[in-house]
Amino acid sequence: MIELPAPDTSLAPTTTTTPIPADPSAPISAAPPAAAAAVTLSVTSAGTSALTWRGGRLYRHGAPHRILSGGLHYFRVHPDLWRDRIRRLADLGLNTVDTYVAWNFHQPREDDAPRFDGWRDVERFIRMVGEEGLDVVVRPGPYICAEWSNGGLPSWLTGRDVAIRSSDPAFIAAVGRWFDELVPRIAALQAGQGGPVVAVQVENEFGSFGDDRVYLRWNREALAARGIRELMFTADGPTELMLDGGALPGTLTAVTLGSKPDAARRLLAARRPDEPFVVAEFWNGWFDHWGERHHVRDAGSVVDALKEITADGGSVSIYMAHGGTNFGLWAGANEHEGRLQPTVTSYDSDAPVAEDGTLTAKFFAVREALGARGPVRMPARTPTLPPARVPLVHRAGLLAGLRAVPALTSTGPRPASFERLGLDAGMVLHTARPRVPAGEHRLVLTDVRDRALVFTDGTFLGVADPDHQELPIRGTGAAVHLEVLVENLGRVNYGPGIGRHKGLIGPVLVDRRIVQGWDSVPIALQEWSAADLTHALAAGPTPQPAGPVPQPVGSVPQPAGPASAPGGPASTHAGSTAAPAGFAVATVDVGAPADTFLALPGSRRGLVWVNGFLLGRYWDIGPQVTLYCPAPLLRTGENIVTVLELEHLGGLLELRDRPELGPPEEYVEEFG
């Protein structure tokens, strides 16, 4: 049984409401944050929601109101920086913060109870928003999209034979158990209990996925049964198709969009004439994929669309107001025409508050449009370490280092998938000993997800991926020691590909013969401890074969034109001489911890840990060049940066004082 905290009336939402100007071109005025102006606190009566609507207008405790919200995800910001980022959103002129809740972040393994401590303390985050005088909108999913791995759904669930996001009893039973843990925590922080939560979303953009009305109604009822009394709403793209699938009778219908808000307003007015116009996500920027350009959006375009949305009392949530970072291996992926598009580590999203907290030109343009009053309390930039170049010292070979970390081996006639091994992210090392006749033959990996490094008798053979399934192999008539290191580049977070399995899914062939008899070892990089890193580093270097070392050919995805970086897969070729892959370290001495941006010139693709914390993935196909390292990850004195390079290790670690996210490309998301 979950013990609910007693109501804390110090967290009651403000009763100051948002004035609605008669002139739609006038600045949009938001209620001032508590730190900037005196406010009156009150608690709603039991069973009464703070937000209501009638006649196409939104009200807060009976007074006309406009939600001016911004997306800020607690799981993408270091907890020591939560308050800083919340205050920056308040300075932007917002009166509300909205956040998703990522189920897989709280419960990565089924056998372990969901965690709500430390970085996962969503209740602390919500309280902190309330302490800064802002309301909270919570979006508990269970599916969240958000360019987050698997759309927030745990891979231990989607890996089963279960119809996700449906009324399949196996799916809703699992969601019900998760909601038993999560929803009472949110309910205890509602406005009616003295907290800042004023609205809760039902599922998430369901109309772009399916049309199971039984499931959607179950989701709403599951929230209500566990104590949600504040405003509930759905959110979908502004098309007939999506609204038909995602809207619910008697539940406020919001939309998500990046452009053409007037068309969306007309569509909703025709379908729901009594409801206020609410844009649950206004895409004022966009995310990036590896191998593409860095997406940006002009501030003038953002302001114009924002004014259209908020005209005549419209409400909005700016997605993202502060994007943060896909730390570790939490970045998701998209699929386009069967091709995987992995999302980069940065979730900057060209937001008004940049990944490192910088107040951008867009911040000040949006703030002016919102009619924010009072001073900007937070500095425009946070302190950074001075630029530096530190040697990277190679410590262990790739396979030797990976093998040195203890893990259970699964043995079977075919390679074990990530799901069979209970592995959400990271890699799997598969080993077999097929006999290869003398002469030239073909090694075919028929379905690899997502990218595999292939070795025979300790020598690197090449890279296999969905576009490059075949590698040449020379046999002598003897058995070869075949090793295939498969990497998960990110689980799909949107569309029918959600939950797709990872690993060597199809058979591996020598010519037409299937290779059978495999050992599969999971490499749970995201779960590695400091001791695991120590084991890997202590393994020592792998002896390098004499002569040129073959380098990878092909990649997932292919570099996109000008975004291709020198030395990326498009420019590599068999026969080039490379520095050894594997594990390397750099020691960084810090006087006073501050933000920094890490770059690895000459290195090709891999992962970075800072003092044992997995910062994220780098890849020289771009667009992202630097990895944001927030100050709380550093300490005074010696700091250890560990690099796992998968293909070609450079010799330096650079500390920079500004980010480099790649060549920009103007992008505005539109529905047809």
C-alpha positions in Angstrom: 0.0 0.0 0.0 1.3 3.4 -1.0 1.4 6.0 1.8 0.3 9.4 0.5 2.0 12.5 1.8 -0.2 15.0 3.7 -1.4 18.0 1.7 1.1 20.9 1.9 -0.8 24.1 1.6 2.4 26.0 1.0 2.4 24.6 -2.5 -1.1 25.8 -3.3 -1.3 27.3 -6.8 -1.7 31.1 -7.2 -5.1 32.5 -7.9 -3.7 35.3 -10.1 -5.1 34.6 -13.5 -3.9 35.5 -17.0 -5.6 38.6 -18.5 -6.9 38.1 -22.0 -6.3 41.1 -24.2 -9.1 42.2 -26.5 -6.6 43.0 -29.2 -5.1 39.7 -30.5 -2.0 41.5 -31.6 -1.3 42.7 -28.1 1.4 41.1 -26.0 0.3 37.9 -24.3 0.3 38.6 -20.5 1.0 35.8 -18.1 0.6 35.7 -14.3 4.0 36.8 -12.8 6.0 34.1 -11.0 5.9 34.1 -7.2 9.5 35.3 -7.0 8.6 38.4 -9.0 5.3 39.5 -7.5 3.1 39.0 -4.5 0.4 36.5 -5.0 -2.5 35.1 -3.0 -2.6 31.4 -2.2 -5.7 29.3 -1.9 -6.7 25.6 -2.0 -9.6 24.3 -4.1 -12.4 22.5 -2.4 -12.3 18.7 -2.4 -13.5 17.2 -5.7 -13.3 20.5 -7.6 -10.8 21.0 -10.5 -8.9 24.2 -10.7 -9.3 24.5 -14.4 -12.7 24.4 -16.1 -14.2 25.5 -19.3 -17.5 26.7 -20.8 -18.5 28.7 -23.9 -15.1 28.2 -25.5 -13.2 29.8 -22.6 -10.9 28.4 -20.0 -11.3 29.3 -16.3 -9.1 28.9 -13.3 -11.1 28.9 -10.0 -13.9 30.7 -12.0 -11.8 33.5 -13.5 -10.8 33.7 -17.2 -7.4 32.0 -17.6 -4.8 31.2 -20.3 -2.3 28.4 -19.9 1.1 29.6 -20.9 3.2 26.5 -20.4 6.6 25.1 -21.4 7.9 21.6 -21.7 10.6 20.7 -19.2 11.5 17.0 -18.6 12.9 16.2 -15.2 14.6 13.1 -16.7 16.6 15.2 -19.2 18.0 17.7 -16.6 20.4 17.0 -13.8 18.4 17.2 -10.5 20.8 19.8 -9.1 19.8 22.1 -12.0 16.0 21.6 -11.8 15.3 24.8 -9.9 17.6 26.8 -12.2 15.8 25.6 -15.3 12.3 26.1 -13.7 13.2 29.7 -12.9 14.4 30.3 -16.4 11.0 29.2 -17.7 9.3 31.6 -15.2 11.6 34.3 -16.5 10.3 33.5 -20.0 6.9 34.6 -18.9 5.2 31.2 -18.4 2.8 30.3 -15.7 2.9 26.5 -16.1 5.4 23.7 -16.6 4.5 20.5 -18.3 6.4 17.2 -18.1 6.1 13.7 -19.3 6.7 10.7 -17.0 8.9 8.1 -18.6 7.9 4.7 -17.3 11.1 2.9 -18.5 13.2 5.5 -16.7 11.5 4.6 -13.4 11.2 0.8 -14.0 13.8 -0.5 -16.5 13.5 -4.0 -15.2 10.2 -5.8 -14.5 11.4 -7.6 -11.4 12.4 -4.3 -9.7 9.8 -2.0 -8.2 9.6 1.5 -9.9 12.0 4.0 -8.3 11.0 7.5 -7.3 14.2 8.7 -5.6 17.1 10.8 -6.8 16.9 11.7 -10.4 13.6 9.8 -10.6 11.9 11.9 -7.8 9.2 13.3 -9.9 7.3 14.4 -6.8 10.2 16.6 -5.7 10.3 18.1 -9.2 6.6 18.9 -9.2 6.8 20.4 -5.7 9.8 22.5 -6.8 7.8 23.9 -9.7 5.0 24.8 -7.3 7.5 26.5 -4.9 8.5 28.8 -7.9 4.9 29.9 -8.3 4.0 27.9 -11.4 1.3 25.3 -12.2 2.1 21.8 -13.4 0.6 19.7 -16.2 1.6 16.0 -16.0 1.6 13.7 -19.0 1.9 10.2 -17.6 1.4 8.2 -20.8 2.1 5.3 -20.4 3.4 6.1 -23.9 5.1 9.5 -24.2 6.9 9.6 -27.6 9.2 12.5 -26.6 12.1 11.2 -28.8 12.7 9.0 -25.7 13.7 5.3 -26.0 10.7 3.2 -26.9 8.4 6.1 -26.3 8.8 5.6 -22.6 7.4 2.0 -22.7 9.7 -0.6 -21.0 11.3 -3.0 -23.4 10.6 -5.9 -21.0 6.9 -5.3 -21.9 7.1 -4.5 -25.6 9.4 -7.4 -26.1 6.5 -9.8 -25.4 3.7 -11.0 -27.7 1.4 -8.2 -26.5 -0.6 -5.5 -28.4 0.8 -2.3 -27.0 -1.3 0.8 -26.6 -4.5 -1.3 -26.8 -7.1 -3.0 -24.7 -5.1 -6.3 -24.8 -5.5 -7.5 -21.2 -1.8 -8.2 -20.9 -1.0 -4.6 -21.8 -3.5 -2.8 -19.6 -2.7 -5.1 -16.6 1.0 -4.0 -16.8 0.0 -0.4 -17.2 -2.5 -0.7 -14.3 0.3 -1.9 -12.0 2.5 1.0 -13.1 -0.3 3.5 -12.5 -0.9 2.0 -9.1 2.6 3.2 -8.2 2.7 6.5 -10.1 -0.8 8.1 -10.2 -1.5 8.3 -6.4 1.8 10.3 -6.2 0.5 12.8 -8.8 -3.0 12.9 -7.2 -1.5 13.9 -3.8 0.1 16.9 -5.6 -3.1 18.2 -7.3 -4.4 21.7 -6.8 -7.3 20.3 -4.8 -4.8 18.9 -2.3 -2.8 22.1 -2.1 -0.3 21.2 -4.8 0.5 22.7 -8.2 -0.9 20.0 -10.6 -3.8 21.5 -12.5 -4.2 19.1 -15.4 -3.3 15.5 -16.4 -3.1 14.2 -20.0 -4.9 11.0 -21.1 -2.4 8.8 -23.1 -0.5 10.8 -25.7 -1.3 11.5 -29.3 -3.1 8.2 -29.5 -4.9 9.2 -32.7 -1.7 9.0 -34.7 -1.3 5.4 -33.6 -4.6 3.6 -33.3 -8.3 3.7 -32.7 -9.0 1.4 -29.8 -11.6 3.4 -28.0 -11.9 0.8 -25.2 -8.3 1.3 -24.3 -8.5 5.1 -24.4 -11.5 5.1 -22.1 -9.8 2.7 -19.8 -6.8 5.0 -19.6 -9.0 7.9 -18.5 -10.9 5.8 -16.0 -7.6 4.4 -14.7 -6.4 7.9 -13.9 -9.7 8.8 -12.2 -9.9 5.6 -10.2 -6.5 6.4 -8.7 -7.4 9.9 -7.6 -7.1 12.3 -10.5 -9.7 15.0 -10.0 -8.1 17.9 -11.9 -8.7 18.7 -15.6 -8.0 15.7 -17.9 -7.4 16.2 -21.6 -6.3 14.3 -24.8 -3.7 15.7 -27.2 -3.5 14.8 -30.9 -2.5 16.2 -34.3 -5.0 18.6 -35.8 -6.4 16.3 -38.5 -9.7 14.5 -38.8 -7.9 11.1 -38.8 -5.9 11.8 -35.6 -8.8 13.4 -33.8 -11.2 10.6 -34.7 -8.7 8.1 -33.1 -7.6 10.1 -30.1 -10.4 12.3 -28.8 -12.8 11.3 -26.1 -16.4 12.5 -25.4 -16.5 14.6 -22.3 -12.8 15.2 -22.2 -11.1 18.3 -23.4 -9.4 17.9 -26.8 -6.1 19.6 -27.2 -3.9 19.6 -30.3 -0.1 19.3 -31.0 1.3 21.3 -33.9 4.2 23.4 -35.3 2.3 25.6 -37.7 -1.1 26.6 -39.1 -2.8 27.1 -35.7 -5.8 29.0 -37.3 -6.7 25.9 -39.4 -6.4 23.8 -36.2 -8.7 26.2 -34.3 -11.3 26.0 -37.1 -11.2 22.2 -37.1 -11.6 22.0 -33.3 -14.4 24.7 -33.3 -16.3 22.6 -35.8 -15.9 19.4 -33.7 -15.9 20.8 -30.2 -17.6 24.2 -30.3 -17.8 24.6 -26.5 -14.2 23.9 -25.7 -11.3 26.4 -25.4 -8.4 26.2 -27.9 -5.5 24.5 -26.3 -2.2 23.6 -28.0 -0.6 21.0 -25.8 2.6 21.1 -27.8 3.7 24.0 -29.9 6.9 22.9 -31.7 9.0 26.0 -31.7 12.0 23.9 -32.7 12.8 20.3 -33.5 15.1 17.4 -32.6 18.0 16.0 -34.6 19.0 12.7 -36.0 22.5 11.4 -36.5 23.7 12.1 -40.1 21.3 15.0 -40.7 21.6 18.7 -40.1 20.9 20.6 -36.8 17.3 21.7 -37.0 16.5 25.3 -36.0 13.5 27.6 -36.3 13.6 31.4 -36.8 12.4 33.3 -33.7 10.1 35.5 -35.9 8.3 32.5 -37.2 7.9 31.2 -33.7 6.5 34.5 -32.4 4.0 34.8 -35.3 2.6 31.3 -34.7 2.6 31.8 -30.9 0.4 35.0 -31.3 -2.0 33.1 -33.6 -2.3 30.3 -31.0 -3.0 32.7 -28.1 -5.3 35.0 -29.9 -8.9 35.0 -28.5 -7.9 33.3 -25.3 -6.0 30.3 -26.7 -3.7 28.4 -24.4 -0.3 26.9 -25.3 2.6 24.8 -24.1 5.9 25.5 -25.8 7.6 22.2 -26.8 10.3 22.4 -25.7 10.9 25.5 -23.5 14.0 23.7 -22.4 15.0 20.5 -24.0 17.9 19.2 -22.0 19.9 16.1 -22.8 19.3 12.5 -23.7 21.9 11.3 -21.2 23.1 7.7 -21.3 21.4 5.6 -24.0 17.9 7.1 -23.6 17.7 8.7 -27.0 15.0 7.3 -29.2 14.8 6.9 -32.9 12.4 7.3 -35.8 11.8 5.2 -38.9 11.4 6.5 -42.4 10.7 4.2 -45.3 12.2 1.3 -43.3 15.4 3.2 -42.4 16.2 3.8 -38.8 16.9 7.5 -37.8 18.6 7.5 -34.4 18.2 10.6 -32.3 21.3 12.4 -31.1 22.4 12.8 -27.5 21.5 16.5 -27.3 17.8 17.4 -27.0 18.5 21.1 -27.3 15.6 21.4 -29.8 16.5 25.0 -30.6 14.5 25.8 -27.5 14.3 29.3 -25.9 16.4 28.0 -23.0 19.3 26.1 -24.6 20.6 22.7 -23.5 23.1 24.3 -21.1 20.6 26.9 -19.8 21.6 29.8 -22.1 18.9 32.3 -22.7 18.8 32.5 -26.4 17.6 35.2 -28.8 14.4 33.2 -29.2 14.0 33.4 -25.4 13.9 37.2 -25.5 11.6 37.3 -28.5 9.1 34.9 -27.0 9.3 36.7 -23.6 8.4 40.0 -25.3 5.5 38.3 -27.2 4.2 36.9 -23.9 4.3 40.4 -22.4 6.5 39.2 -19.4 7.0 41.9 -16.8 9.7 42.2 -14.2 13.4 41.6 -14.4 15.0 38.5 -15.9 16.4 37.0 -12.7 18.7 34.3 -14.2 22.0 35.0 -15.9 22.0 34.7 -19.7 24.8 32.1 -19.5 26.1 29.7 -16.8 29.8 29.6 -16.0 32.0 27.3 -18.1 35.4 25.8 -17.6 38.2 27.4 -19.7 38.9 25.6 -23.0 41.6 22.8 -22.7 43.0 19.9 -24.6 43.8 16.7 -22.7 45.5 13.6 -24.0 43.4 10.4 -24.4 45.4 7.4 -23.2 44.4 4.0 -24.7 44.0 1.5 -21.9 42.2 -1.6 -23.3 41.2 -3.2 -26.6 37.6 -3.2 -27.6 36.7 -6.9 -27.3 39.1 -7.5 -24.4 37.6 -4.6 -22.4 34.0 -5.7 -23.1 34.7 -9.4 -22.3 36.3 -8.3 -19.0 33.0 -7.1 -17.5 31.2 -10.0 -15.9 27.9 -11.0 -17.5 25.8 -14.2 -17.9 26.2 -16.0 -21.2 23.2 -17.4 -23.1 23.8 -20.4 -25.4 21.5 -21.5 -28.1 21.2 -22.5 -31.8 20.6 -18.9 -32.8 21.8 -15.5 -31.5 19.8 -14.3 -28.5 17.9 -11.0 -29.1 18.2 -8.1 -26.7 14.7 -8.9 -25.5 15.5 -12.5 -24.8 18.5 -11.4 -22.8 16.5 -8.8 -20.8 18.7 -6.1 -22.3 17.1 -2.7 -23.0 20.1 -0.8 -24.4 23.8 -1.3 -25.1 25.4 -4.1 -27.0 25.5 -7.9 -27.3 28.6 -9.9 -28.2 27.7 -13.0 -30.2 30.2 -15.8 -30.7 30.1 -18.9 -33.0 32.6 -21.3 -34.7 31.4 -22.0 -38.2 33.6 -24.1 -40.5 34.3 -22.1 -43.7 35.5 -24.0 -46.8 38.7 -22.8 -48.5 38.4 -19.8 -50.7 36.2 -16.7 -50.9 32.7 -16.8 -49.4 29.9 -14.5 -48.3 29.0 -13.9 -44.6 25.4 -12.5 -44.6 23.7 -11.0 -41.6 20.1 -11.0 -42.8 18.5 -8.8 -40.2 20.8 -6.8 -37.9 19.3 -4.1 -35.6 21.0 -1.8 -35.6 24.7 -2.0 -36.4 27.3 -4.8 -36.0 31.1 -5.0 -35.9 32.2 -8.4 -37.2 35.5 -10.1 -36.3 37.0 -13.4 -37.4 39.8 -15.0 -35.4 40.3 -11.6 -33.7 40.6 -9.6 -36.9 38.1 -6.9 -37.8 36.2 -7.9 -40.9 33.7 -5.0 -41.3 30.4 -3.4 -40.4 27.0 -4.9 -41.1 23.8 -2.9 -40.9 20.4 -3.1 -42.7 21.9 -1.5 -45.8 25.1 -3.5 -45.8 24.2 -7.1 -44.9 27.0 -8.9 -46.6 30.7 -9.2 -45.9 33.4 -11.2 -47.8 35.0 -14.0 -45.7 38.0 -16.2 -46.7 38.1 -19.7 -45.4 40.8 -22.3 -45.1 38.5 -25.3 -44.4 38.9 -24.9 -40.7 36.5 -23.5 -38.1 36.7 -19.7 -37.6 36.2 -17.8 -34.4 33.3 -15.5 -35.4 32.4 -12.6 -33.2 29.6 -10.2 -33.9 29.2 -7.1 -31.7 25.7 -5.7 -32.2 24.8 -2.2 -31.0 21.3 -0.8 -30.3 21.3 2.7 -31.8 18.0 3.7 -30.2 14.5 2.3 -29.8 11.8 3.7 -32.1 9.6 6.1 -30.2 6.9 6.9 -32.7 4.7 4.9 -35.1 4.2 1.2 -35.7 7.9 0.4 -35.1 7.6 1.0 -31.3 8.7 -2.1 -29.5 10.7 -3.5 -32.4 13.2 -6.1 -31.3 17.0 -5.4 -31.3 20.0 -7.6 -32.1 20.7 -10.3 -34.7 17.1 -11.0 -35.5 17.5 -13.0 -38.7 19.9 -15.8 -39.4 23.6 -15.4 -40.1 24.6 -17.3 -43.2 27.9 -18.5 -44.7 26.7 -18.5 -48.3 23.4 -20.3 -48.0 24.1 -22.2 -44.8 22.8 -21.0 -41.5 25.4 -20.5 -38.7 24.1 -22.4 -35.6 25.4 -22.7 -32.1 25.9 -19.2 -30.5 27.0 -17.8 -27.3 25.4 -14.4 -26.6 26.7 -12.0 -23.9 24.7 -8.9 -22.9 26.7 -5.7 -22.5 24.5 -3.5 -20.4 26.5 -0.3 -20.8 23.8 1.9 -19.2 24.0 -0.1 -16.1 27.7 -0.3 -15.7 29.1 0.6 -12.3 32.5 2.1 -11.5 33.7 -1.4 -10.9 32.6 -2.5 -14.3 34.5 0.4 -15.9 37.6 -0.6 -13.9 37.3 -4.2 -15.1 37.1 -3.0 -18.7 40.1 -0.6 -18.4 42.2 -3.3 -16.7 41.8 -5.7 -19.6 44.8 -4.2 -21.5 45.3 -3.6 -25.2 44.3 -6.1 -27.8 47.2 -7.2 -30.0 46.8 -5.5 -33.4 47.2 -7.5 -36.6 50.2 -6.6 -38.8 49.5 -4.3 -41.7 46.5 -2.1 -42.5 43.3 -2.6 -40.4 40.1 -2.8 -42.4 37.7 0.1 -41.5 33.9 0.2 -41.6 32.1 0.8 -44.8 28.6 2.0 -44.7 26.6 3.2 -41.7 23.2 3.7 -40.2 22.1 6.2 -41.2 24.0 7.4 -44.3 25.5 10.9 -43.8 23.2 13.5 -45.3 25.2 15.7 -47.7 26.9 18.7 -46.1 26.3 17.3 -42.5 28.9 14.5 -43.2 31.9 15.0 -41.1 35.5 14.2 -42.2 36.5 10.7 -41.3 32.9 9.5 -41.1 31.7 6.2 -42.6 31.3 7.8 -46.0 35.0 8.5 -46.2 36.4 5.3 -44.6 37.7 2.4 -46.6 39.3 -1.0 -46.2 43.1 -0.7 -46.0 43.3 2.5 -44.1 45.5 2.6 -41.0 43.6 3.4 -37.8 44.3 4.0 -34.1 43.1 1.1 -32.1 39.5 1.0 -31.0 38.6 0.3 -27.4 38.8 2.0 -24.0 40.7 5.2 -23.3 40.9 7.7 -20.4 41.6 11.3 -19.9 42.3 13.0 -16.6 40.9 16.5 -16.2 41.9 18.7 -13.2 39.1 21.2 -12.2 39.5 24.1 -9.8 35.8 24.9 -9.4 33.2 22.7 -11.2 31.4 24.4 -14.1 29.7 23.4 -17.3 31.9 22.2 -20.2 31.4 20.8 -23.7 33.4 17.7 -24.6 34.7 17.0 -28.2 36.8 14.1 -29.4 38.6 15.2 -32.6 39.8 12.2 -34.6 37.6 9.7 -32.8 34.8 8.2 -34.8 31.9 6.7 -32.8 31.4 5.7 -29.2 30.4 6.6 -25.7 31.7 8.9 -23.0 31.6 8.5 -19.2 32.4 11.3 -16.8 33.4 10.1 -13.3 31.5 6.9 -14.0 28.3 8.7 -15.3 27.4 7.7 -18.9 27.1 11.1 -20.6 26.0 9.7 -24.0 26.9 8.8 -27.6 29.1 10.7 -30.0 29.4 10.0 -33.8 31.5 11.9 -36.3 28.7 11.8 -39.0 27.2 14.7 -37.0 25.5 17.0 -36.7 26.3 17.0 -33.0 30.0 17.6 -32.3 30.1 18.4 -28.5 28.6 16.6 -25.6 27.2 18.9 -22.8 28.7 18.0 -19.4 26.8 19.9 -16.6 28.8 21.2 -13.7 27.2 18.8 -11.1 28.9 15.8 -12.8 32.3 17.3 -12.1 34.2 17.7 -8.8 37.1 19.8 -7.6 40.4 18.2 -8.4 40.8 15.1 -10.6 38.0 14.0 -12.9 38.2 10.9 -15.0 36.7 10.8 -18.5 36.4 7.3 -20.0 35.9 6.8 -23.7 34.6 3.6 -25.4 35.6 4.1 -29.1 34.2 1.5 -31.4 36.0 2.2 -34.6 38.9 4.7 -34.6 40.3 6.4 -31.5 41.7 10.0 -31.7 44.3 11.2 -29.4 42.6 14.1 -27.7 39.8 15.2 -25.5 38.8 18.8 -25.9 37.0 20.9 -23.3 35.2 23.8 -25.0 33.3 26.7 -23.6 30.5 26.6 -26.2 28.4 23.9 -27.8 28.7 22.8 -31.4 25.5 21.1 -32.6 26.2 21.1 -36.3 25.3 23.0 -39.5 21.8 24.5 -39.1 18.8 23.8 -41.2 15.5 25.8 -40.9 12.7 23.3 -40.1 9.0 23.8 -39.3 6.9 20.7 -38.8 3.7 20.7 -40.7 0.7 18.4 -41.0 -0.6 17.8 -44.5 
